Structure formats: C-alpha cells, structure tokens
Amino acid sequence: MASVKNPILPGFHPDSSICRAGDRYYLVNSTFSFFPGVPIYESRDLGSWRQIGNVLTRDSQLPVAGAGVSDGVYAPTLRFHDGVFYMITTIIHKGNFYVTATDPAGPWSEPVWLDEALGIDPSLFFDDDGSCWYVGQREREGGSYNGDCEIWLRRLDLEGRCLTGPEFILSRGFQRGAIWPEGPHIYKKDGWYYLLHAEGGTAFHHSVMVARSRRIEGPYEYNRCNPILTHRHLGAEYPVTSVGHGDLVEDGQGNWYMVMLACRPDHGCTLLGRETFLAKVTWEEEWPVVNAGLGRLEEEVELPTLTSAPETDRPMHYRFDAEVLPPEFLSLRNHREEHLSLRARPGFLRLSLSTDTLRGPGEPSCALVRVRHKAADICCELESTIPAGGCAGLVLFQNEENHVKIGCLAGSDGATIQVVRVSRDRNEVICSAPLPEGDRVSLRFSIRGLWASAWVGETPLCWDIDLRPLSTELAGGFVGCTAGMFAEGDGTGWADFRSLAYVPVAQVSV
C-alpha cells in the first residue's frame, strides 16, 4: 500500500471541501480576492490531485472589484447530487450564493444569490428524500463578545432558488464561551445526522467539533471527546498548527477520510498560508475518530487505492505558447484582455504596464502561482526593453502592503534592475544595478525558509532578503504567498515574458 505525504495540497489551499462522484473525488478551496476563484481538483485515490479548472471564471460570478486581498470568497462547500455539482460560498460583505455544473471542470452557472442567508460559511446537505438544506454560520443576535456566533439551518428550495420554511438554531459552539463556531457541514450515517464544524478561530486554537441528532433540525448532542481533532495542545513549536475546518468523505467501500486546513510555520512565521491535509476517520460508538490511536495528523497517510506516491515536488516550467493560461495561474480581482494577453505575441505572455499596481485595490497586470515549498527557485525570462516609466519583473506577493519585487525599471537615467520591498508605509529599494546588455533578461528569487536572494541570470543581486514581513503572523489576513510576473507603469506599453519556472529545492533543509 502506497502513502501520500501531508499536506496533499501544499501552499495556499485553505478551507478545503470535498465530495465524491462515482469513482472520483473533487476538492475546492477558498481564494478570497484572487481571480479566477475557487480552484477545483480531481483525484481517483485521494492522494494524487490534478487541478481541472476553476469554478468562478467570470466577473458576474466573482464581484470582488476593490476588495482587499483577504476579502472576497470565503469557505466554499462542494457537493454532488443527482448528477449535478453544487458549489456554495460567501463573498464577504456581499452575501452567499451557489453555482451548479454537470461537468466539474466547467462551465459553471451564474450565481444564485440567497438574500435570506445571513452570515458566512454556507454548506448544503441533501437528505434521503431529496430535500436540500442550507446550514451556515452567523453572528448571534445579542452576542456579547467577538466571535459569539451560531450555526443555523433552513430548507433550500432548489426550484424556487430561495430559502423556505422555519429556521433552526443547531449550535452556539461546543465550549462554554466558544468563539467562531463556523465552517459547518451535515452528514447522515446509520440513522444519525452529524454536524461537523470548526471552533476557536482559524489560527493556533483552531479545532474540529462534532455533534449528532436523530433529526436534522436537532437537538444535537456533542461528542464528549471533542475536539475530535486539534493541534493546539501540542504547543506552538509543533511543526503543524492551526488544524481545523474539516470536511468528511466516504470512498464507497466504507472507508472514511477528512480533509482540513493546517499550517506549517517556520520559527513562528507562516509564509505558505493554510494548506490542505488528509486524515483517516474510523467510527467508534457511532462517533467519528480521526487517526485512531494517534489523535493528530500524520506525516504520511496510507491509501488503499494509491498505486504510487504523488509527485508533489515536481518542477513546473511554463512556456506561453497556448491560448489560455494553465488553471493554476492567478491574478488579483480579474485579468482583463487589455492587461494580459497570450495572443498579442505568440509564444509570449504580454502584460500591460497598467496604472493599477500590486499595492492598490485595482486590477494590476500580474500572473501568479502559489508558493508551495519552503525552499524553491522562481525564475522568469522577459524582454529587457521596457518603455520609459515602466517596471516589469518578478514578485513575491503576500498582500497589497507586503511584497517584494525584482524588476526592470526604465527611467530617465537609463534602465536598471531594482529589488524593492513594499510595506505598509513605504517602498524601500533594497538594491539596484544596471540592466545587463542583451534582448532578454532572467530574474530569479531563491527562497530558503524565511529568507530569499535575488538574481539576475547567474549573478546574485542581493542576499538575505527577510521574508518574515510576508508571513501571516506579521502581514495579517488569510492568504499565503504567491509568486510570478507583474508589470506596471503609466498605462501605455507592455512587457513580454518568455517563461516562468517554479523549481522546488527539496535537498535544502529549512
């Protein structure tokens, strides 16, 4: 029996939700204000995952103009019923909606907004009689503290596309004075309805709780063994923290599994964000038990249908000779054809020198991928001729106020290469050098744990770039680091990129 390493989806893959359709599994994650929204992955064995597309690929599905990086799409839930896939989610400050598809690779429908559904973290449950139920989280009326929330239930009329009938309060959390009971899901097994939800906030005190009832509307009794999964008791120095926000799936053979988010901090700093992990689930006295006999996440998970270990450390080399970008590429809030084109110059990715910058709330010209490893080399090759006033190159991006750029800058005194740290209150030029001669230039960031170096070709430009300000702990928010190509300027001209490479450096210990 082969094993898969945890995390099964490394890097920025939070709030995972999973379902099975036939002999295949499908999984989605939160994307906040990145575009396209909600990646969807497919697997036959729960270990080897392939991104087959994104759920939200149009402006009408993803209205996040002007939103902060950690606003936008929260906690999607994916379900399959009667030949149709349903993805329901929150766009923070706008509301809850669902979209449908018969092919999980898309296209997905226009959003159905549920105006009566207040709160966040919506989920759907389809009962044996075909009825559909909405379960979500919202602030408790008259709540007395931050995080004083409740989990509630109401029937969803799929034909009428609205909530209907009475609503039921299912829980206000397991612990006395519980904070942030959220991410609820309902399942049915052996005549019991199970309510699974997160609690304690999405950081160090994160956890998974479970309750059950003979009736979907309750009352629900909690498992005395709660939390059924957490790492908070293992201490801040444990290599995996913030474990929670779980979702269950059964493989059709009676074997159960849970996916959940967790973090892998490095000396107290999390650069990769919240990642997707996997655990086995068994049942004792009609309660779920996660990793029985261990009680925490494993470094490797044995899977009966896995024939070989997945290649999670495979280098990715991108050449821009197709008509569309691979599905793993992201931009911020949108990528419009006037900002990003694969057709303007075949074999190149053309980014306009947009006046919208990475620092602002607009739609900057960028094409990013998730940083998935603690040690990696990220390199782009671009045409070195940049119009005056423009800047283009490579960026390590956490949010609007925390990123590092190495770029070709066309100024009045000639062309230079600059490494710039963007922080909340300033742009700091870390180092600068003349642009090398030649038609093309290669730029590289070499990440080694919490530090990075910047290179022009094979020449180091600067060492010891401190990446700690890009960590969740210092930058705040809910996203992990991304990296890729950017261009900015006065709105005229463009930059042409020939390639992007993302190469994990597995032999380096960090």
C-alpha positions in Angstrom: 0.0 0.0 0.0 1.4 3.4 -1.0 1.4 6.5 1.1 0.8 10.2 0.3 2.6 12.9 2.2 0.8 15.6 4.0 -0.1 18.3 3.0 -1.9 16.8 0.0 -2.2 20.3 -1.5 0.7 22.3 -0.3 0.8 26.1 -0.3 -2.2 28.5 -0.2 -5.1 26.0 -0.2 -7.4 26.9 2.8 -10.9 25.9 3.7 -11.0 22.6 1.7 -14.3 21.0 0.9 -14.5 17.5 -0.7 -17.1 15.3 -2.4 -17.2 12.0 -4.3 -18.9 11.4 -7.6 -18.7 7.8 -8.8 -15.0 6.7 -8.6 -13.6 10.2 -8.4 -13.1 12.8 -5.7 -13.4 16.6 -6.1 -12.0 19.3 -3.9 -12.2 23.1 -3.7 -10.6 25.8 -1.7 -11.1 29.5 -0.7 -9.4 32.1 -3.0 -10.5 35.4 -1.4 -9.9 38.2 -4.0 -7.7 36.2 -6.4 -9.1 35.5 -9.9 -10.2 33.1 -11.1 -11.9 31.9 -7.9 -12.2 28.5 -6.2 -9.8 26.0 -7.8 -11.3 22.5 -8.4 -9.1 19.4 -8.1 -9.8 15.9 -9.2 -8.4 12.6 -7.8 -9.1 8.9 -8.2 -7.3 7.9 -5.0 -7.3 10.9 -2.6 -3.6 11.2 -2.9 -2.8 12.4 -6.5 -4.7 15.6 -7.3 -5.0 17.4 -10.6 -6.4 20.9 -11.0 -9.1 20.6 -13.7 -10.2 24.2 -13.6 -11.7 27.0 -11.5 -15.3 27.4 -10.5 -15.6 31.2 -10.7 -14.2 32.4 -14.0 -16.3 35.4 -14.9 -16.9 38.8 -13.5 -20.5 38.0 -12.9 -19.6 35.1 -10.7 -16.9 36.9 -8.8 -17.8 40.5 -8.0 -14.8 41.5 -5.9 -13.8 44.8 -7.5 -12.0 47.0 -5.0 -11.9 44.2 -2.4 -8.9 43.6 -0.2 -6.8 40.6 -0.9 -8.2 38.8 2.2 -11.8 39.8 1.4 -13.8 38.1 -1.4 -14.5 34.3 -1.4 -14.7 32.6 1.9 -15.1 28.9 2.7 -16.7 27.2 -0.4 -18.6 23.9 0.0 -18.7 21.4 -2.8 -21.5 18.8 -3.1 -22.7 16.3 -5.7 -26.4 15.3 -6.0 -28.4 13.6 -8.7 -25.9 14.3 -11.5 -25.3 17.9 -10.5 -22.3 19.6 -8.7 -23.2 22.4 -6.3 -20.6 24.9 -5.0 -21.9 27.3 -2.4 -19.8 30.1 -0.8 -19.7 33.6 0.7 -18.3 36.8 -0.9 -17.7 38.7 2.3 -19.7 41.9 2.6 -21.9 40.9 -0.4 -23.6 37.6 0.6 -24.0 33.9 0.0 -24.7 32.2 -3.4 -24.4 28.9 -5.2 -23.5 27.8 -8.7 -24.0 24.5 -10.4 -22.4 22.4 -13.2 -22.8 18.9 -14.6 -19.1 18.9 -15.5 -16.9 19.9 -12.6 -14.3 21.3 -15.0 -17.0 23.8 -16.0 -18.5 25.9 -17.2 -20.4 26.7 -14.0 -23.7 28.6 -13.9 -24.4 32.2 -13.0 -24.7 32.7 -9.2 -28.0 32.1 -7.4 -27.9 34.7 -4.5 -29.6 33.8 -1.3 -30.7 37.1 0.2 -32.2 35.4 3.3 -28.9 33.7 4.1 -27.1 36.0 6.5 -23.6 35.1 7.7 -20.8 33.1 6.2 -19.5 29.6 5.6 -22.6 28.1 3.9 -23.0 24.4 3.2 -25.6 22.2 1.6 -26.9 18.8 2.7 -29.1 16.6 0.5 -31.3 14.2 2.6 -32.5 10.8 1.5 -35.9 12.2 0.4 -34.1 14.6 -2.0 -34.7 17.7 0.2 -31.9 20.2 0.3 -30.9 22.0 3.5 -28.7 25.1 3.9 -26.5 25.3 7.0 -24.4 28.3 7.8 -22.8 30.5 10.5 -23.8 34.0 11.6 -23.3 36.3 14.5 -25.6 35.6 17.4 -28.3 38.2 17.9 -27.4 39.9 21.2 -23.9 38.3 21.2 -21.7 39.6 24.0 -18.2 39.2 22.5 -16.3 39.0 19.3 -16.8 35.5 17.8 -20.1 34.9 19.6 -21.8 33.1 16.7 -24.3 30.4 16.0 -24.9 27.7 13.4 -28.3 27.6 11.8 -30.3 25.5 9.4 -33.1 26.2 6.9 -34.5 24.3 3.9 -33.4 25.4 0.4 -36.0 25.3 -2.4 -33.9 24.5 -5.5 -36.7 25.1 -7.9 -37.7 28.4 -6.3 -34.0 29.2 -5.7 -34.6 30.5 -2.2 -34.7 29.5 1.5 -38.1 28.4 2.7 -39.8 27.3 5.9 -38.7 27.7 9.5 -35.1 28.1 10.6 -33.4 26.2 13.4 -30.5 27.1 15.6 -28.3 24.0 15.8 -25.4 25.1 17.9 -23.6 28.0 19.6 -20.4 26.1 19.9 -19.2 23.2 22.0 -17.2 25.0 24.6 -18.6 27.5 27.1 -17.9 30.9 25.6 -16.9 29.3 22.3 -15.5 31.7 19.7 -16.1 31.4 15.9 -18.1 28.1 15.6 -18.0 28.1 11.8 -17.5 26.0 8.7 -20.5 23.7 9.4 -21.3 20.6 7.4 -24.0 18.0 7.9 -23.8 14.3 7.1 -26.0 11.3 7.6 -24.9 7.8 8.6 -26.7 4.9 10.2 -29.8 7.0 11.0 -27.8 9.8 12.7 -27.3 13.3 11.4 -23.8 14.6 12.2 -22.9 18.2 12.5 -19.2 18.9 12.0 -17.8 22.4 12.5 -14.7 24.4 13.3 -14.2 26.3 16.5 -11.6 28.5 18.2 -10.7 30.7 15.3 -8.6 29.8 12.2 -5.2 30.3 13.9 -3.4 28.4 16.7 -6.6 27.4 18.7 -8.4 26.0 15.6 -10.2 22.7 16.1 -12.9 20.3 14.8 -16.0 19.6 16.8 -18.8 17.1 16.1 -22.4 16.7 17.3 -25.3 14.4 16.3 -29.0 14.1 16.3 -31.7 11.7 15.1 -33.5 14.7 13.5 -31.9 17.1 11.1 -33.3 20.1 12.9 -32.0 18.8 16.2 -31.5 18.9 19.1 -27.8 18.0 18.7 -25.7 16.4 21.4 -22.0 16.9 21.3 -19.4 14.2 21.5 -17.7 14.2 24.9 -14.4 13.6 23.2 -14.5 17.0 21.5 -12.5 18.4 19.9 -12.1 15.3 17.7 -9.1 17.0 16.0 -6.8 19.9 17.1 -3.1 20.5 17.5 -3.4 23.4 20.0 -2.4 21.0 22.8 0.8 20.1 21.1 2.3 23.6 21.6 3.4 26.5 19.4 6.6 24.7 18.4 4.9 21.7 16.8 5.6 21.7 13.1 1.9 21.6 12.1 -0.5 24.1 13.7 -3.9 25.7 13.2 -5.7 22.4 12.4 -9.4 22.7 11.6 -12.2 23.4 9.2 -12.7 19.7 8.3 -14.9 18.0 5.7 -15.7 14.3 5.5 -15.9 11.9 2.6 -16.6 8.2 2.2 -14.9 6.1 -0.5 -17.9 3.9 -1.4 -16.2 0.9 0.4 -17.0 2.0 3.9 -13.7 3.9 4.4 -13.9 7.5 5.7 -11.5 10.4 5.4 -11.3 14.0 6.5 -9.7 16.9 4.7 -8.8 20.0 6.7 -6.6 23.1 6.7 -3.4 23.4 8.7 -0.2 25.5 8.7 3.5 24.6 8.7 5.1 27.6 10.4 8.9 28.2 10.3 10.2 29.7 13.5 6.7 31.1 14.2 6.1 32.5 10.7 3.8 31.1 8.1 4.7 32.0 4.5 2.8 29.3 2.7 -0.6 30.0 4.3 -3.1 27.4 5.2 -2.7 24.1 3.4 -4.9 21.1 2.7 -4.2 18.0 4.8 -5.8 14.5 4.9 -6.6 12.1 7.7 -8.3 8.7 8.1 -11.5 8.5 10.0 -13.0 5.5 11.8 -16.2 5.1 13.8 -16.5 4.1 17.4 -19.8 4.0 19.3 -21.3 5.8 16.3 -18.9 8.7 16.6 -16.1 9.7 14.1 -12.5 9.2 15.4 -9.7 10.9 13.5 -6.4 8.9 13.2 -7.4 6.5 16.0 -4.5 5.7 18.3 -2.6 8.8 17.3 -5.0 11.8 17.7 -3.1 14.1 15.4 -2.2 14.5 11.7 0.3 12.1 10.2 3.2 13.0 8.0 2.1 10.3 5.6 -1.3 8.7 5.0 -1.6 5.1 3.6 -4.3 4.9 1.0 -5.7 1.5 -0.3 -6.2 2.7 -3.9 -3.0 4.7 -4.2 -0.5 2.8 -6.5 2.4 5.2 -6.3 3.5 8.3 -4.4 2.3 11.6 -6.0 5.0 13.9 -7.4 4.3 16.9 -5.2 7.9 18.2 -5.7 7.8 18.2 -9.4 9.3 21.4 -11.1 6.9 23.5 -13.2 8.2 25.1 -16.3 5.8 27.3 -18.2 6.1 28.4 -21.8 3.4 30.7 -23.1 2.6 29.0 -26.4 -1.1 28.2 -25.7 -4.2 30.4 -26.0 -5.0 30.2 -22.3 -3.0 30.1 -19.1 -2.9 26.9 -17.1 -5.7 26.9 -14.4 -3.2 27.3 -11.5 -2.4 30.9 -12.6 -3.9 33.7 -10.5 -4.4 37.5 -10.8 -6.0 40.0 -8.5 -9.7 40.6 -8.8 -9.6 39.9 -12.6 -7.3 39.6 -15.5 -8.7 41.5 -18.5 -7.5 41.0 -22.0 -6.2 44.6 -22.2 -3.9 43.7 -19.2 -2.9 40.1 -20.1 -2.7 38.5 -23.5 -1.3 35.3 -24.9 -2.3 36.3 -28.5 -0.7 39.7 -28.9 2.7 38.0 -29.5 2.6 34.2 -29.9 5.0 32.4 -27.5 5.0 35.2 -25.0 2.8 36.4 -22.2 2.2 40.1 -22.6 1.3 42.2 -19.6 0.3 45.8 -20.0 2.2 48.5 -18.0 -1.0 49.2 -16.0 -1.5 52.1 -13.8 -3.1 49.7 -11.3 -0.3 48.4 -9.1 0.0 45.5 -6.8 -0.2 48.0 -3.9 -3.7 49.2 -4.7 -7.2 47.8 -4.8 -7.4 47.7 -8.6 -6.7 45.1 -11.2 -2.9 45.0 -11.6 -1.2 43.3 -14.5 0.1 40.1 -13.0 0.1 36.3 -13.4 0.9 34.5 -10.1 1.2 30.9 -8.9 1.0 29.6 -5.3 4.3 29.2 -3.4 4.1 25.6 -2.2 7.5 24.9 -0.7 9.7 26.3 2.0 12.6 26.2 -0.4 12.2 27.0 -4.1 13.7 28.9 -7.0 11.2 31.0 -9.0 12.5 32.5 -12.3 11.1 34.4 -15.2 12.6 35.4 -18.6 11.4 38.6 -20.2 12.3 41.1 -22.9 14.6 43.7 -21.4 13.3 46.6 -23.4 10.7 48.3 -21.1 9.1 51.6 -22.2 10.1 54.7 -20.1 8.3 54.9 -16.8 7.5 51.2 -16.8 8.6 48.4 -14.5 8.2 44.7 -15.0 9.6 41.5 -13.5 9.1 39.1 -10.7 7.2 39.4 -7.4 6.8 37.5 -4.1 3.4 38.6 -3.1 1.5 38.3 0.2 -0.9 41.2 0.1 -1.2 44.8 -1.1 1.0 46.1 1.7 3.6 43.3 1.9 5.5 42.1 -1.1 9.0 42.1 -2.7 9.7 42.8 -6.4 12.7 42.4 -8.6 12.1 44.4 -11.7 13.4 46.0 -14.9 12.9 49.7 -14.4 13.1 52.2 -17.4 14.0 55.6 -16.0 15.4 58.9 -17.3 18.9 57.9 -16.2 18.8 54.5 -18.1 17.5 51.1 -17.4 18.2 49.4 -14.1 17.3 46.3 -12.1 15.9 47.0 -8.7 14.8 44.9 -5.7 12.0 46.8 -3.9 10.3 45.9 -0.6 6.8 47.2 -0.4 5.5 47.6 3.1 2.6 49.4 4.8 4.1 52.9 4.8 6.9 52.9 2.1 8.6 51.4 -0.9 12.2 50.6 0.0 14.8 50.0 -2.7 16.9 47.1 -1.2 19.5 47.1 -4.1 19.9 48.3 -7.6 22.2 47.5 -10.6 22.5 48.4 -14.3 20.4 46.3 -16.6 22.6 43.8 -18.4 23.1 44.0 -22.1 21.0 41.8 -24.3 17.5 41.4 -25.6 16.3 39.3 -22.7 16.9 39.1 -19.0 16.4 36.3 -16.5 15.2 37.3 -13.0 15.1 34.9 -10.0 14.1 34.7 -6.4 15.7 31.8 -4.4 13.6 31.2 -1.3 15.2 29.4 1.6 12.9 29.3 4.5 12.3 32.9 5.8 15.0 34.4 3.6 15.5 34.9 -0.1 18.1 36.1 -2.5 17.6 37.9 -5.8 19.4 37.0 -9.0 19.9 38.4 -12.5 20.9 35.5 -14.6 23.5 33.7 -12.6 24.7 36.8 -10.9 23.4 37.5 -7.3 22.0 40.9 -6.9 21.3 40.8 -3.1 21.3 38.2 -0.3 19.3 37.8 2.9 16.0 39.4 1.9 13.9 39.0 5.1 10.6 37.3 4.2 9.1 37.4 7.7 7.1 40.5 6.9 5.3 38.4 4.2 4.1 35.9 6.9 0.5 35.6 8.0 1.6 36.4 11.6 3.1 39.8 10.6 1.1 40.7 7.5 -2.3 39.5 8.8 -5.1 38.2 6.6 -5.9 34.7 5.4 -3.8 34.1 2.3 -0.4 32.5 1.6 2.4 33.8 -0.6 2.1 33.7 -4.3 4.9 34.5 -6.9 5.0 35.4 -10.5 5.2 38.1 -13.1 4.0 41.7 -12.9 4.1 44.9 -15.0 3.1 48.5 -14.1 3.6 51.9 -15.5 1.7 54.8 -17.0 -0.9 52.8 -18.9 1.0 52.7 -22.2 3.2 50.0 -23.5 3.7 46.4 -22.3 6.2 43.8 -21.1 6.7 40.4 -22.8 7.5 37.4 -20.7 9.0 34.3 -22.4 8.8 31.8 -19.5 8.2 31.2 -15.8 9.8 28.4 -13.8 8.9 27.2 -10.3 11.5 24.7 -9.0 11.3 23.2 -5.5 14.6 22.7 -3.8 14.0 19.6 -1.8 17.6 18.9 -0.8 17.8 22.1 1.2 16.8 21.8 4.8 14.9 24.8 6.1 
